[in-house]
């Protein structure tokens, strides 16, 4: 059974930082392209951080990284803004068999003073 479990969300003040983690199980982690998406209330889900070409709204502030030994992908978020408030989702897509995709359950990030 495949599971992607996110953690690290919470309430943070504007200008603060958070690091999200996503631990994968049930897949060969190194064979998957890992990404982060987010969805704010009333908005569509958007791609935030692939391995290249971050969304313009987060460039220079967010960094995605991975540790294959721990089956974990991270999203370091700095200089957070209220508009970064959203549910953040971990996404896995097989590098070769692109129809094999999986989603985490999401973790809430709220940026507010």
C-alpha positions in Angstrom: 0.0 0.0 0.0 1.4 3.4 -1.1 1.4 6.2 1.5 2.7 9.7 1.3 2.5 11.3 4.7 3.1 15.1 5.1 4.0 16.9 8.3 5.5 20.2 9.4 2.6 22.5 8.7 1.2 25.0 11.2 0.6 28.6 12.0 3.5 31.0 11.3 3.9 34.8 11.3 4.6 36.6 8.1 8.3 36.5 7.4 8.7 33.2 9.2 9.8 29.8 8.0 8.5 26.3 7.9 9.9 23.0 6.6 7.4 20.5 5.3 8.3 16.8 5.1 6.7 14.0 3.1 7.6 10.4 3.9 6.8 7.9 1.3 6.2 4.2 1.7 5.2 1.4 -0.6 7.1 2.8 -3.6 10.7 2.7 -4.9 11.3 6.3 -3.8 14.3 6.9 -6.1 12.2 6.0 -9.2 9.7 8.8 -8.5 9.7 12.5 -9.3 8.6 14.3 -6.2 6.8 17.6 -6.2 4.8 19.9 -3.9 1.4 21.4 -4.7 -0.8 23.7 -2.7 -4.5 24.6 -2.7 -5.8 27.8 -1.1 -9.5 28.1 -0.2 -11.6 28.8 -3.3 -8.6 28.3 -5.6 -7.4 25.5 -7.8 -4.5 23.3 -6.8 -1.2 24.7 -8.1 2.2 23.3 -8.6 4.6 25.0 -6.3 7.9 23.2 -6.4 9.1 20.6 -8.9 12.7 19.7 -9.1 13.2 22.7 -11.5 11.2 25.8 -12.4 9.5 26.8 -9.2 6.2 28.8 -9.4 7.0 32.5 -9.8 5.2 33.3 -6.5 7.7 31.2 -4.5 11.0 31.6 -6.4 13.8 32.5 -4.1 11.8 31.7 -1.0 11.0 27.9 -1.3 13.4 25.1 -1.8 12.6 21.4 -2.5 15.0 18.7 -1.6 15.0 15.0 -1.1 16.7 12.3 0.9 16.4 9.0 -0.9 17.9 7.1 2.0 14.9 8.3 4.2 12.3 8.1 1.4 11.6 11.8 2.2 11.0 15.0 0.3 11.2 18.4 2.0 9.9 21.8 1.2 11.8 24.6 3.0 9.7 27.7 3.0 11.2 31.0 4.0 9.9 34.6 4.1 6.4 33.3 4.3 3.5 35.6 3.2 -0.2 35.5 4.1 -0.8 34.5 0.5 1.2 31.3 1.0 -1.7 30.1 3.3 -2.9 26.8 1.8 -3.1 23.1 2.2 0.2 21.7 0.9 0.3 18.3 -0.8 3.1 16.0 -1.6 2.9 14.4 -5.1 4.8 11.4 -6.5 5.0 10.6 -10.2 7.0 7.6 -11.5 9.8 8.8 -13.8 9.0 6.3 -16.5 5.5 5.2 -16.0 4.0 8.6 -15.6 0.5 7.3 -14.9 1.6 6.0 -11.6 0.9 9.0 -9.4 0.2 9.4 -5.7 -0.9 12.2 -3.4 -0.5 12.8 0.2 -3.3 13.9 2.5 -2.1 17.4 2.8 -0.8 19.6 5.6 -2.2 23.0 6.5 0.0 26.0 6.4 -1.4 29.3 7.8 0.6 32.5 7.6 -0.9 35.2 9.8 0.0 37.7 12.5 
